[in-house]
């Protein structure tokens, strides 16, 4: 039996969908523990591409049960649409296959409107939100003014909570309360067979010695507490969030698996010391198909930052790393890796600064590593990798002091190197 937490170690988009899909093959439960449909996990199976936003990536296996935990915020209309899309692709969602926490919070129309309005008001200080209503829903949750999945099952309860909201602000005035009440009650009726106490279900599975994978969305540097605040998401996407977001104790967790891209990307606003606004950055965008699964926005690209990776290892307690998109570096003659910063006042630092004003003025100090300049996308054994590719992987592991257990060299399941010894 093993309970594993899977987390992004960068600014999200590390390839968590593929890795979750691979690890789910030997798992009974896959649990999504935070975020909402602002996440996008892409899984390629054969010639089919699945883009998942709320439903855990393990849904593609017939014998895996997927759980949307209490830490997730749910847009029920979007969830039902995602279920319908999967059905069209031959994946039928039954209550045995998917379970939804009764205490997860609900995204409502005014959350979507407020999200967009707040981002517009920020003008030149935009955060880069996806506009999916995630932040305002978490705000309501923390202010104890939220509506939960279980509330959708009672029209009386739903009406009471909707009517008691403050409808004075202009964002909400244009909305029809009765229409929302009826619409969301109907969502509740459609989702009712899937709604349970997921914390109890997960803990029972742990007691039965089942293998469980807790799937995070976004990444460490987008964590509300430990990321590059305020350019972050509104939830705890680090390993600590897995306990609260799934409803299990920390003593239940066996491994924390960090997903790291072999270079670095970021969507939205905020500082990015190793960003490459040049031919290298463009090459990474094109070769890595760096466009957001949820928004379609082009990602910003740059060299790997191991200060960030060490920080993620410490914050999450990483026990291993899965390194993704190594093949994107195939054609590069020289690869750079950042292991120190120089601050604006000339200091050399080896740890990620928490002060955003310092971080945004840091200049990366690079080491140059020879590239391997050959196609590795069909290699499935570590021994068959070019020597320079092995050296790059080994050097990352050494700098971060965490073993690398898996390498992804393409989007398909078979384009994976397992059990890497570094």
Secondary structure in CASP SS format (residue, H / E / C, confidence):
PFRMAT SS
TARGET T0000
AUTHOR 0000-0000-0000
METHOD secondary structure of the structure
MODEL  1
X C 1.00
X C 1.00
X E 1.00
X E 1.00
X E 1.00
X E 1.00
X E 1.00
X E 1.00
X C 1.00
X C 1.00
X C 1.00
X C 1.00
X C 1.00
X C 1.00
X C 1.00
X H 1.00
X H 1.00
X H 1.00
X H 1.00
X H 1.00
X H 1.00
X H 1.00
X H 1.00
X H 1.00
X H 1.00
X H 1.00
X C 1.00
X C 1.00
X E 1.00
X E 1.00
X E 1.00
X E 1.00
X C 1.00
X C 1.00
X E 1.00
X C 1.00
X C 1.00
X C 1.00
X C 1.00
X C 1.00
X E 1.00
X E 1.00
X E 1.00
X E 1.00
X E 1.00
X C 1.00
X C 1.00
X E 1.00
X E 1.00
X E 1.00
X E 1.00
X E 1.00
X C 1.00
X C 1.00
X C 1.00
X C 1.00
X H 1.00
X H 1.00
X H 1.00
X H 1.00
X C 1.00
X C 1.00
X C 1.00
X C 1.00
X E 1.00
X E 1.00
X E 1.00
X E 1.00
X C 1.00
X C 1.00
X C 1.00
X E 1.00
X E 1.00
X E 1.00
X C 1.00
X H 1.00
X H 1.00
X H 1.00
X H 1.00
X H 1.00
X H 1.00
X H 1.00
X H 1.00
X H 1.00
X H 1.00
X H 1.00
X H 1.00
X H 1.00
X C 1.00
X C 1.00
X C 1.00
X C 1.00
X C 1.00
X C 1.00
X C 1.00
X C 1.00
X C 1.00
X E 1.00
X E 1.00
X E 1.00
X E 1.00
X C 1.00
X C 1.00
X C 1.00
X E 1.00
X E 1.00
X C 1.00
X C 1.00
X H 1.00
X H 1.00
X H 1.00
X H 1.00
X H 1.00
X H 1.00
X H 1.00
X H 1.00
X H 1.00
X H 1.00
X H 1.00
X H 1.00
X H 1.00
X C 1.00
X H 1.00
X H 1.00
X H 1.00
X C 1.00
X C 1.00
X C 1.00
X C 1.00
X C 1.00
X C 1.00
X C 1.00
X C 1.00
X H 1.00
X H 1.00
X H 1.00
X H 1.00
X H 1.00
X H 1.00
X H 1.00
X H 1.00
X H 1.00
X C 1.00
X C 1.00
X C 1.00
X C 1.00
X C 1.00
X E 1.00
X H 1.00
X H 1.00
X H 1.00
X H 1.00
X H 1.00
X C 1.00
X H 1.00
X H 1.00
X H 1.00
X H 1.00
X H 1.00
X H 1.00
X H 1.00
X H 1.00
X H 1.00
X C 1.00
X C 1.00
X C 1.00
X C 1.00
X C 1.00
X C 1.00
X H 1.00
X H 1.00
X H 1.00
X H 1.00
X C 1.00
X C 1.00
X C 1.00
X H 1.00
X H 1.00
X H 1.00
X H 1.00
X H 1.00
X H 1.00
X H 1.00
X H 1.00
X H 1.00
X H 1.00
X H 1.00
X H 1.00
X H 1.00
X H 1.00
X H 1.00
X H 1.00
X H 1.00
X H 1.00
X E 1.00
X E 1.00
X C 1.00
X H 1.00
X H 1.00
X H 1.00
X H 1.00
X H 1.00
X H 1.00
X H 1.00
X H 1.00
X H 1.00
X H 1.00
X C 1.00
X C 1.00
X C 1.00
X C 1.00
X E 1.00
X E 1.00
X E 1.00
X E 1.00
X C 1.00
X C 1.00
X C 1.00
X C 1.00
X H 1.00
X H 1.00
X H 1.00
X C 1.00
X C 1.00
X C 1.00
X C 1.00
X C 1.00
X C 1.00
X C 1.00
X C 1.00
X C 1.00
X C 1.00
X C 1.00
X C 1.00
X C 1.00
X C 1.00
X C 1.00
X C 1.00
X H 1.00
X H 1.00
X H 1.00
X H 1.00
X H 1.00
X H 1.00
X H 1.00
X H 1.00
X C 1.00
X C 1.00
X C 1.00
X H 1.00
X H 1.00
X H 1.00
X C 1.00
X C 1.00
X E 1.00
X E 1.00
X E 1.00
X E 1.00
X E 1.00
X E 1.00
X E 1.00
X C 1.00
X C 1.00
X E 1.00
X E 1.00
X E 1.00
X C 1.00
X C 1.00
X C 1.00
X C 1.00
X C 1.00
X C 1.00
X C 1.00
X C 1.00
X E 1.00
X C 1.00
X C 1.00
X C 1.00
X H 1.00
X H 1.00
X H 1.00
X H 1.00
X H 1.00
X H 1.00
X H 1.00
X H 1.00
X H 1.00
X C 1.00
X C 1.00
X C 1.00
X E 1.00
X C 1.00
X C 1.00
X C 1.00
X C 1.00
X C 1.00
X C 1.00
X E 1.00
X C 1.00
X E 1.00
X E 1.00
X E 1.00
X C 1.00
X E 1.00
X E 1.00
X H 1.00
X H 1.00
X H 1.00
X H 1.00
X H 1.00
X H 1.00
X H 1.00
X H 1.00
X H 1.00
X H 1.00
X H 1.00
X C 1.00
X C 1.00
X C 1.00
X E 1.00
X E 1.00
X E 1.00
X E 1.00
X E 1.00
X C 1.00
X H 1.00
X H 1.00
X H 1.00
X H 1.00
X C 1.00
X C 1.00
X C 1.00
X C 1.00
X E 1.00
X E 1.00
X E 1.00
X E 1.00
X E 1.00
X E 1.00
X E 1.00
X E 1.00
X E 1.00
X C 1.00
X C 1.00
X C 1.00
X C 1.00
X C 1.00
X E 1.00
X E 1.00
X C 1.00
X C 1.00
X C 1.00
X C 1.00
X C 1.00
X C 1.00
X H 1.00
X H 1.00
X H 1.00
X H 1.00
X C 1.00
X C 1.00
X C 1.00
X E 1.00
X E 1.00
X E 1.00
X E 1.00
X E 1.00
X E 1.00
X E 1.00
X E 1.00
X C 1.00
X C 1.00
X C 1.00
X C 1.00
X C 1.00
X C 1.00
X C 1.00
X C 1.00
X C 1.00
X C 1.00
X C 1.00
X H 1.00
X H 1.00
X H 1.00
X C 1.00
X C 1.00
X H 1.00
X H 1.00
X H 1.00
X H 1.00
X H 1.00
X H 1.00
X H 1.00
X H 1.00
X H 1.00
X H 1.00
X H 1.00
X H 1.00
X H 1.00
X H 1.00
X C 1.00
X C 1.00
X C 1.00
X E 1.00
X E 1.00
X E 1.00
X E 1.00
X E 1.00
X C 1.00
X C 1.00
X C 1.00
X E 1.00
X C 1.00
X C 1.00
X C 1.00
X E 1.00
X E 1.00
X E 1.00
X C 1.00
X C 1.00
X C 1.00
X C 1.00
END
